[in-house]
Amino acid sequence: MDSLRRTFGNNEESENNESFFPSLSWSTRLQGFVICFILGFVMSIIGGACIALPKGLVLFALFYTLGNIISMASTMFLMGPIRQFRNMFAMTRIFATLAVILFMILTLMAGLWWHNTGLAIIFCILQFIAFIWYSLSYIPFARDVVKKTFSSCV
């Protein structure tokens, strides 16, 4: 638990200056993170199920993208919104962040305006891959391991 606190910068100074909810305890913040992350995951699953419904493309695009936004925002409970945005747009992950945002927008456009199921699914897959690449950027050396594994398989 202490290593999680150190990783996400849960010290008094950052807690008072950058925290979303400065009065919440660390365990409450962790619970908020887990609840939001699971809610986002469930919404993405519901979105995937909606694509099978007639006229479900709009629901698919909305639920899937909203689920990813909620999952991505769940870490605000741990580190606060200011630090979250600083981390998202740090040089090590700015391209991954922009790719996730771009594919979220394209998924919504394919579902809501273009009504093109094929494009929506392609953008959804690309959104998923970009989100995984973004998430891996928070794990030390994870991207390097994935690159080396992929290059050795190819």
Residue, then its C-alpha position, 0 to 999 in steps of 0.5 A: m500500500d505504501s508503494l502505491r502511495r509513493t507511486f501516485g505521489n500521495n504526500e501532504e503537499s501534493e494532496n493539499n495542492e492538487s487533489f480532487f478531493p483533499s478530505l478523502s482518505w487514501s483507502t477512500r481514494l483507492q475505492g473511488f479508483v476501483i469503482c470508476f475503473i470497473l464502471g468504465f470497464v462495464m460500460s465498455i462491455i455494455g457498448g460492445a453488446c449494444i452493437a448486436l442490437p438493431k440501431g445499436l451503433v449509436l449506443f455502442a459508440l457512446f457506451y464504449t467511448l464513455g467507458n474508456i473515458i471513465s476508466m482513464a479518469s479513474t486515476m484522478f482519485l489517486m493523483g488528482p486532476i492536475r497531476q493526471f493531466r501533467n502525466m497524460f501530456a508528458m513527453t513519454r506519453i503525449f502521442a499515446t494520449l493524443a491517439v486515444i483521444l483521436f480514436m475516441i472522437l473517430t469512434l463517436m463520429a463513426g457511430l453518431w454521424w456517419h452511421n458506419t458500423g465497420l469504421a466504428i469497429i475499426f476505430c474501437i479496436l484502434q482506441f483499445i490498442a491506443f488505450i493499452w499503449y497509454s496504460l503501458s506507459y505507466i509501467p516502467f519498461a513495459r513498452d520496451v518489453v512489448k516492442k521487443t516481444f513483438s519484434s521477435c515474433v515478427 
